[in-house]
Amino acid sequence: MSNSYIGHIIEQINLAVEECGPILLYGENIDIGSRIGGLARGLKVNPTGRILNVGNCELTHIGVGMGIMMDGGNSAVFMKQLDFLLLGFDQMVNTFNYIRAFPPHKGFGSFTIFPIVCDQGYQGAQSSLNAAGDFASIANVNVFCLNGAEDAAIIIQEQFVNPGFRLVCTSQRLFGAPLLDLKVESRTSDNAVFKYRAGSDITLVCYNFSLRDGVKLANDLSDIGIQCDLFHVNYVPDMDISLLRESCNRTRRLVLIDDSKSIAKFGDVLLRRLQSSVSELSVLPLFRQATTAADYGAVEDRFTPDYEQVRSFVERT
């Protein structure tokens, strides 16, 4: 197993497509040059599949994937950055809405969009759209953000060539980082919720690519005798929240971490759903503040949770 974040992800994709039958993997510079900034480096395909380098036309790329899916085939488009996907948003929303408005969908193939989220900073206005949750909300589709070794393996094996349409996102900031080898204790069948450790004091929920921050926070709290239920939650509309509901009913304290730039957070949706079944729940959201004009330039782009704020929250609740 590769010891790097992106190396492990590519290994899992290669395993997923090894015996899936005919599949098209395509993208701009997918098999030449930088291999999409390293996103496709080492990518392989089975003898009945094909890796295809395509031009700069995201609207067409998404339309092609939709058409292959409707025809019962399997495909995945690899994309240099989430920002470019805005150019294919009409297909994601309007074309896909038209497709799902006319069932039955039996016999559909698989279409996966596999983009990089440019969250490493100093990239500028057109390479820093860190808002995968907004895509899930507007298009009403499942968006998965790969964080640890085991959740990445599960999502890729169960979703990458699964009938239907979804996004599977990677973090540019983590590409060269050591693999986060964190055991999954339990998960929901829709791959929306992954639980990594158990504790009776606080429910700690991580969104986007904040799981490593959540692990650090959970370790810091453990040092002072506070034990956390630690979760990562993907952007899955109408997700199964049973694991989170059970945890919150035990701990009565919820900390949400989301390092995305979305103004409307999926954590807010979770809170609304928990309100009807969890009483006297104390909540601490650790989100980015509103983005300023200066933040759209080539600047440092790293959200770090305020750990002292969490300690204060623990002490007063």
C-alpha positions as CSV (number, residue, x, y, z in Angstrom):
1,M,0.0,0.0,0.0
2,S,1.3,3.5,-0.9
3,N,2.2,5.6,2.1
4,S,1.0,8.9,0.5
5,Y,-2.6,10.2,0.3
6,I,-2.8,10.4,-3.5
7,G,-0.8,7.3,-4.1
8,H,-3.2,5.3,-2.0
9,I,-6.2,6.8,-3.8
10,I,-4.8,5.9,-7.2
11,E,-4.1,2.3,-6.0
12,Q,-7.8,2.0,-4.9
13,I,-9.0,3.3,-8.3
14,N,-6.9,0.8,-10.1
15,L,-8.4,-2.0,-8.0
16,A,-11.9,-0.7,-8.6
17,V,-11.5,-0.7,-12.4
18,E,-9.4,-3.9,-12.6
19,E,-12.4,-6.2,-13.3
20,C,-15.3,-3.9,-13.9
21,G,-15.4,-4.5,-17.6
22,P,-15.4,-1.7,-20.2
23,I,-14.8,1.7,-18.7
24,L,-13.7,5.1,-20.0
25,L,-11.4,7.2,-17.9
26,Y,-10.8,10.6,-19.4
27,G,-9.6,14.1,-18.7
28,E,-7.3,16.9,-19.8
29,N,-3.7,15.6,-19.8
30,I,-4.8,12.4,-18.1
31,D,-2.0,10.4,-19.7
32,I,0.6,13.0,-20.6
33,G,2.6,15.8,-18.9
34,S,1.7,16.2,-15.3
35,R,-1.1,13.6,-15.4
36,I,-3.6,16.3,-14.2
37,G,-1.3,17.7,-11.5
38,G,-0.6,14.2,-10.2
39,L,-4.3,13.2,-9.9
40,A,-3.9,10.5,-12.5
41,R,-0.3,9.5,-12.1
42,G,0.0,5.7,-12.0
43,L,-3.6,5.3,-13.3
44,K,-4.2,1.9,-15.0
45,V,-7.2,0.4,-16.8
46,N,-8.3,-3.2,-17.5
47,P,-7.9,-4.6,-21.1
48,T,-11.5,-3.7,-22.0
49,G,-11.2,-0.1,-20.8
50,R,-9.6,3.0,-22.1
51,I,-7.8,6.1,-20.8
52,L,-8.5,9.0,-23.1
53,N,-6.9,12.5,-23.2
54,V,-9.5,15.1,-24.0
55,G,-9.5,18.8,-24.7
56,N,-10.6,21.8,-22.7
57,C,-14.4,21.6,-22.7
58,E,-16.0,20.7,-19.3
59,L,-19.6,21.1,-20.5
60,T,-19.0,18.4,-23.2
61,H,-17.1,16.2,-20.7
62,I,-20.0,16.1,-18.3
63,G,-22.5,15.6,-21.1
64,V,-20.5,12.6,-22.5
65,G,-20.4,11.0,-19.1
66,M,-24.2,11.4,-18.7
67,G,-24.8,9.9,-22.1
68,I,-22.5,6.9,-21.4
69,M,-24.3,6.3,-18.1
70,M,-27.7,6.4,-19.7
71,D,-26.5,3.9,-22.3
72,G,-25.4,1.5,-19.5
73,G,-21.7,2.1,-19.7
74,N,-19.2,3.2,-17.1
75,S,-17.0,6.3,-17.1
76,A,-15.1,8.7,-14.9
77,V,-13.8,12.2,-15.8
78,F,-10.7,13.4,-13.9
79,M,-10.6,17.1,-13.3
80,K,-7.7,19.4,-12.4
81,Q,-9.7,21.5,-10.0
82,L,-13.3,21.9,-8.7
83,D,-13.3,25.4,-10.2
84,F,-13.5,24.0,-13.7
85,L,-16.6,22.0,-12.9
86,L,-18.6,25.3,-12.9
87,L,-18.3,25.2,-16.7
88,G,-20.2,21.9,-16.7
89,F,-22.8,22.9,-14.1
90,D,-25.6,23.1,-16.6
91,Q,-25.1,19.4,-17.4
92,M,-24.8,18.4,-13.7
93,V,-28.1,20.2,-12.8
94,N,-30.4,20.6,-15.7
95,T,-29.4,17.6,-17.8
96,F,-29.3,15.3,-14.8
97,N,-32.6,16.6,-13.5
98,Y,-34.1,15.8,-16.9
99,I,-32.6,12.3,-16.8
100,R,-34.0,11.5,-13.3
101,A,-37.4,13.0,-14.0
102,F,-38.2,10.2,-16.4
103,P,-37.8,6.8,-14.8
104,P,-37.2,3.9,-14.9
105,H,-33.5,4.0,-14.6
106,K,-32.9,0.3,-14.6
107,G,-29.9,-0.6,-16.7
108,F,-28.0,2.7,-16.1
109,G,-24.3,2.6,-15.9
110,S,-21.9,4.6,-13.7
111,F,-20.6,8.2,-14.0
112,T,-18.1,9.6,-11.6
113,I,-16.6,13.1,-11.6
114,F,-13.2,13.0,-9.8
115,P,-11.9,16.5,-9.2
116,I,-9.1,18.1,-7.1
117,V,-10.2,20.7,-4.6
118,C,-7.4,23.4,-4.6
119,D,-7.1,24.0,-0.9
120,Q,-3.3,24.4,-0.6
121,G,-3.3,28.2,-0.8
122,Y,-1.5,30.8,-3.0
123,Q,-3.4,29.7,-6.1
124,G,-5.5,32.7,-6.9
125,A,-9.1,33.4,-7.6
126,Q,-9.6,30.7,-10.3
127,S,-7.9,27.9,-8.4
128,S,-9.4,28.0,-4.9
129,L,-13.1,27.0,-5.1
130,N,-13.3,24.9,-1.9
131,A,-17.1,24.4,-1.8
132,A,-17.9,20.8,-2.6
133,G,-21.0,20.9,-0.4
134,D,-22.5,23.6,-2.6
135,F,-22.3,21.2,-5.6
136,A,-24.1,18.6,-3.6
137,S,-26.8,21.1,-2.6
138,I,-27.5,22.7,-6.0
139,A,-27.3,19.5,-8.0
140,N,-28.8,17.3,-5.3
141,V,-26.2,14.6,-5.8
142,N,-23.8,12.8,-3.5
143,V,-20.4,14.3,-3.0
144,F,-17.7,12.3,-1.2
145,C,-14.5,13.9,0.2
146,L,-11.6,11.4,0.7
147,N,-9.8,11.8,3.9
148,G,-8.3,8.6,5.4
149,A,-7.0,5.3,4.1
150,E,-10.0,3.2,4.9
151,D,-12.8,5.6,4.0
152,A,-11.1,6.3,0.7
153,A,-10.9,2.6,0.0
154,I,-14.5,2.0,0.9
155,I,-15.9,4.9,-1.1
156,I,-13.9,4.1,-4.2
157,Q,-14.7,0.4,-4.1
158,E,-18.4,1.0,-3.5
159,Q,-19.0,4.2,-5.4
160,F,-16.5,4.7,-8.2
161,V,-18.1,2.2,-10.7
162,N,-21.5,2.0,-9.0
163,P,-24.7,2.7,-11.1
164,G,-25.6,6.3,-11.0
165,F,-23.9,9.7,-10.7
166,R,-21.7,11.2,-8.0
167,L,-18.6,13.3,-7.3
168,V,-15.5,12.0,-5.4
169,C,-13.2,14.8,-4.3
170,T,-9.6,14.9,-3.4
171,S,-7.6,17.6,-1.4
172,Q,-4.7,19.2,-3.2
173,R,-3.2,20.2,0.1
174,L,-3.0,16.5,1.2
175,F,-1.5,15.1,-2.1
176,G,2.0,14.5,-0.7
177,A,0.9,14.1,2.9
178,P,1.5,10.8,4.7
179,L,-1.5,8.4,4.5
180,L,-4.0,8.8,7.4
181,D,-4.3,5.2,8.4
182,L,-7.3,5.5,10.7
183,K,-9.6,2.5,11.3
184,V,-13.3,2.9,10.6
185,E,-15.3,1.6,13.6
186,S,-18.7,1.8,11.9
187,R,-20.4,3.6,9.0
188,T,-23.8,4.1,7.3
189,S,-24.7,2.0,4.3
190,D,-24.9,5.2,2.1
191,N,-21.3,6.0,2.9
192,A,-22.4,9.3,4.3
193,V,-21.1,8.8,7.9
194,F,-17.9,7.2,9.0
195,K,-17.1,6.7,12.7
196,Y,-13.4,6.4,13.8
197,R,-13.3,6.4,17.6
198,A,-15.7,6.2,20.5
199,G,-16.1,8.4,23.5
200,S,-18.9,9.4,25.9
201,D,-18.2,13.1,26.3
202,I,-18.4,14.9,23.0
203,T,-19.6,14.2,19.4
204,L,-17.0,15.5,17.0
205,V,-18.1,15.8,13.4
206,C,-15.7,16.6,10.5
207,Y,-16.7,17.8,7.1
208,N,-14.8,18.3,3.8
209,F,-11.1,17.7,4.4
210,S,-11.0,18.4,8.2
211,L,-10.6,14.9,9.5
212,R,-6.9,15.4,10.4
213,D,-7.9,18.4,12.4
214,G,-10.5,16.4,14.1
215,V,-8.0,13.7,15.0
216,K,-5.7,16.3,16.5
217,L,-8.5,17.8,18.5
218,A,-9.7,14.4,19.7
219,N,-6.1,13.6,20.9
220,D,-5.8,16.9,22.7
221,L,-9.1,16.5,24.5
222,S,-8.1,12.9,25.4
223,D,-5.0,14.3,27.1
224,I,-7.3,16.2,29.5
225,G,-9.7,13.3,30.1
226,I,-12.3,14.2,27.5
227,Q,-13.2,11.3,25.1
228,C,-14.8,11.9,21.7
229,D,-17.0,10.1,19.3
230,L,-15.2,11.1,16.1
231,F,-17.0,11.2,12.7
232,H,-16.4,12.2,9.1
233,V,-19.5,13.1,7.2
234,N,-19.8,13.4,3.4
235,Y,-22.1,15.7,1.5
236,V,-24.9,13.3,0.9
237,P,-28.4,14.9,0.7
238,D,-31.0,13.1,2.8
239,M,-28.3,11.0,4.4
240,D,-28.7,8.4,7.2
241,I,-28.0,10.2,10.5
242,S,-28.7,7.3,12.8
243,L,-25.1,7.0,14.0
244,L,-24.9,10.7,14.7
245,R,-28.3,10.8,16.4
246,E,-27.3,8.0,18.8
247,S,-24.0,9.7,19.6
248,C,-25.6,13.1,20.3
249,N,-28.3,11.6,22.5
250,R,-25.4,10.1,24.6
251,T,-23.0,13.1,24.7
252,R,-25.4,16.1,24.5
253,R,-22.4,18.0,23.1
254,L,-21.7,18.5,19.4
255,V,-18.6,20.1,17.8
256,L,-18.7,20.6,14.0
257,I,-15.6,21.2,12.0
258,D,-15.8,22.3,8.3
259,D,-12.8,23.7,6.5
260,S,-14.8,24.5,3.3
261,K,-15.6,28.0,2.0
262,S,-19.3,27.3,1.6
263,I,-21.4,30.0,3.3
264,A,-24.3,27.6,3.9
265,K,-23.0,24.6,5.7
266,F,-24.2,21.0,5.7
267,G,-23.6,21.0,9.4
268,D,-26.6,23.4,9.7
269,V,-28.7,20.9,7.8
270,L,-27.6,18.2,10.3
271,L,-28.5,20.4,13.2
272,R,-32.1,20.9,11.9
273,R,-32.5,17.2,11.5
274,L,-31.2,16.5,15.0
275,Q,-33.4,19.1,16.7
276,S,-36.5,16.8,16.5
277,S,-34.8,13.9,18.3
278,V,-32.1,15.2,20.5
279,S,-33.0,17.5,23.4
280,E,-30.7,19.9,25.3
281,L,-27.9,19.6,22.7
282,S,-25.1,22.1,23.1
283,V,-23.4,22.9,19.8
284,L,-20.0,24.5,18.8
285,P,-19.5,25.2,15.1
286,L,-15.9,25.6,14.0
287,F,-16.4,27.1,10.5
288,R,-14.6,29.7,8.3
289,Q,-15.7,33.2,8.8
290,A,-17.1,35.1,5.8
291,T,-14.6,35.3,2.9
292,T,-13.3,38.8,2.3
293,A,-12.2,40.4,-1.0
294,A,-8.6,39.9,-0.1
295,D,-9.1,36.1,0.4
296,Y,-9.7,35.7,-3.4
297,G,-6.1,36.5,-4.2
298,A,-3.0,34.4,-4.0
299,V,-3.0,34.0,-0.2
300,E,-2.5,31.4,2.5
301,D,-5.7,29.3,2.5
302,R,-5.6,27.1,5.6
303,F,-8.4,26.9,8.1
304,T,-7.3,25.9,11.6
305,P,-9.9,25.2,14.3
306,D,-9.5,27.1,17.5
307,Y,-8.7,24.4,20.0
308,E,-8.9,26.7,23.0
309,Q,-12.4,27.6,22.0
310,V,-13.2,23.9,22.2
311,R,-11.7,23.6,25.6
312,S,-13.8,26.5,26.8
313,F,-16.9,24.9,25.3
314,V,-16.1,21.7,27.2
315,E,-15.7,23.5,30.5
316,R,-18.9,25.5,30.4
317,T,-21.3,22.7,29.1
